[in-house]
């Protein structure tokens, strides 16, 4: 699968705080102060080069991750070699929590699309903290529940919505960091993702995606640019059916 540029333009992180996006993420910023501090105390930075695999399906659970900078893609590959792109994870997004609950191996592959910096909270200290503070499980349950709701939404959209509406809603979701960007971040209006990868993500043909994007452009909801898509009416894209 070819590498892609980061999905959308965002202000660079301050040089003196490589964890700025982690701190600002919607889930992390709403945690109890003691849990926030524990995740910061127990974690460490990991840097990936473009194309580097973080973990593969079947790997042992080694802890939770949060994207601090760059982009990580979640994908799966079949025996035939065909790949399914499941998501592009943006700064502020935590992932890997499924294994925290079921203690089973990784469900999918994760690799860096661009150069990426990750905040890694290893399994051992995380499990010790949860043993000491059982009430903190609720916070991780909310993280898992939010993604479960999102997955159900995508299944529903696949069965009920035409391609243009599915594409519009997914572009809006990417622009919002799949719910991980704080509410004041509406200024992020440019998505950078190849149409081929957008088609993979939605299970549509490249031709169908191109036709739908042209239709949305004609309606004044977005503007196609070289290497990107400018979202002109985020609210309308999210509400399209």
Secondary structure by P-SEA (a helix, b strand, c coil): ccccccccccccccccccccccccccccccccaaaaaaaaaabbbbbbccccccccccccccbbbbbccbbbbbbccccccbbbbccccccccccccccccccccccbbbbbccccccccccaaaaaaaaaacccaaaaaaaaaaaaaaaaaaaaaaaacccaaaaaaaaaaaaaaccccccccccccccccccaaaaaaaacccaaaaaaaaaaaaaaccbbbcccccccccaaaaaacc
